[in-house]
């Protein structure tokens, strides 16, 4: 653990106290850490990135998530496998919709 010395204005101190009491049982250190983690996620530096793809046989006519091209039932498409990551292209939340990519779009993503 490291002790840091910095000055906060009165409004910020009141806000820190309120958030610490409301969400973190008065723990100001945990409150600041959570705020910094949240800032990192919302700034687009930390979230979910595509770690790879797994093949899926389409059980119905399906649209590619990226290019929008339609693919017939029985075609092999690719479902992304998400992992924690950072960078400008990360997602802040895992997608809830069905996300399938065609082979061409997967190749472009992997090369990029």
C-alpha distance (Angstrom), angle and dihedral (degrees) to the residues before:
residue distance angle dihedral
X1 . . .
X2 3.79 . .
X3 3.78 128.2 .
X4 3.81 115.4 -134.1
X5 3.78 124.7 -165.4
X6 3.79 116.8 -149.9
X7 3.79 136.2 142.1
X8 3.80 125.1 -119.5
X9 3.79 127.3 -169.1
X10 3.82 119.1 -116.1
X11 3.83 94.4 -102.0
X12 3.80 91.5 53.4
X13 3.81 91.5 47.6
X14 3.83 90.8 52.0
X15 3.81 90.7 48.0
X16 3.81 91.6 48.6
X17 3.81 90.3 49.8
X18 3.82 92.4 48.4
X19 3.81 94.2 48.1
X20 3.79 92.8 44.1
X21 3.81 92.0 51.9
X22 3.80 95.4 42.3
X23 3.80 100.2 44.6
X24 3.81 111.0 12.2
X25 3.83 107.7 37.4
X26 3.80 90.7 -106.7
X27 3.83 94.7 -53.4
X28 3.82 103.3 142.8
X29 3.79 94.2 -178.4
X30 3.81 91.2 56.7
X31 3.80 89.4 45.5
X32 3.81 92.3 54.6
X33 3.83 91.9 44.7
X34 3.81 91.5 51.0
X35 3.79 91.0 47.9
X36 3.81 91.1 51.7
X37 3.81 92.1 47.8
X38 3.79 90.2 49.5
X39 3.79 90.8 49.3
X40 3.81 90.8 51.5
X41 3.80 91.4 52.0
X42 3.79 94.2 46.9
X43 3.79 92.2 45.4
X44 3.80 88.4 59.9
X45 3.77 96.7 -113.7
X46 3.79 100.1 110.9
X47 3.76 132.3 31.8
X48 3.79 140.3 84.1
X49 3.79 122.4 -24.1
X50 3.78 131.9 179.9
X51 3.80 107.4 -95.7
X52 3.78 95.4 -179.8
X53 3.79 144.0 -45.8
X54 3.78 136.4 -97.8
X55 3.78 123.8 -154.0
X56 3.80 119.3 -112.3
X57 3.80 129.4 -175.6
X58 3.81 107.1 -133.4
X59 3.80 110.8 -119.4
X60 3.80 91.5 -163.2
X61 3.79 139.2 12.8
X62 3.81 102.8 -61.5
X63 3.78 137.4 -171.0
X64 3.82 122.3 -133.7
X65 3.80 109.5 -114.6
X66 3.81 93.7 -137.1
X67 3.81 109.3 35.4
X68 3.81 98.2 21.8
X69 3.81 93.8 -131.9
X70 3.81 113.6 151.5
X71 3.82 119.2 -122.1
X72 3.79 126.4 -163.1
X73 3.77 127.3 -117.6
X74 3.82 109.4 -82.5
X75 3.81 95.6 32.2
X76 3.80 117.0 126.9
X77 3.79 112.4 -116.2
X78 3.79 129.6 170.7
X79 3.80 129.4 -114.5
X80 3.81 115.4 -154.2
X81 3.80 118.7 -121.3
X82 3.80 109.1 -143.3
X83 3.79 127.0 -145.8
X84 3.78 134.9 173.8
X85 3.76 110.2 -86.8
X86 3.75 146.9 139.8
X87 3.76 136.6 -123.8
X88 3.78 140.9 88.6
X89 3.84 95.6 -65.5
X90 3.81 100.3 52.0
X91 3.79 123.6 122.6
X92 3.79 119.1 -128.1
X93 3.82 91.9 -145.8
X94 3.76 134.0 26.6
X95 3.81 109.4 -102.8
X96 3.80 116.9 -106.3
X97 3.80 95.5 -161.8
X98 3.79 123.6 84.8
X99 3.79 106.2 -89.8
X100 3.80 118.0 -164.6
X101 3.79 127.1 161.4
X102 3.81 129.9 -159.0
X103 3.81 119.6 -124.2
X104 3.82 93.0 -103.4
X105 3.79 93.4 54.6
X106 3.81 92.2 45.6
X107 3.81 90.0 52.8
X108 3.80 91.1 50.9
X109 3.83 91.3 48.3
X110 3.79 93.8 49.2
X111 3.82 93.2 48.1
X112 3.85 93.9 45.7
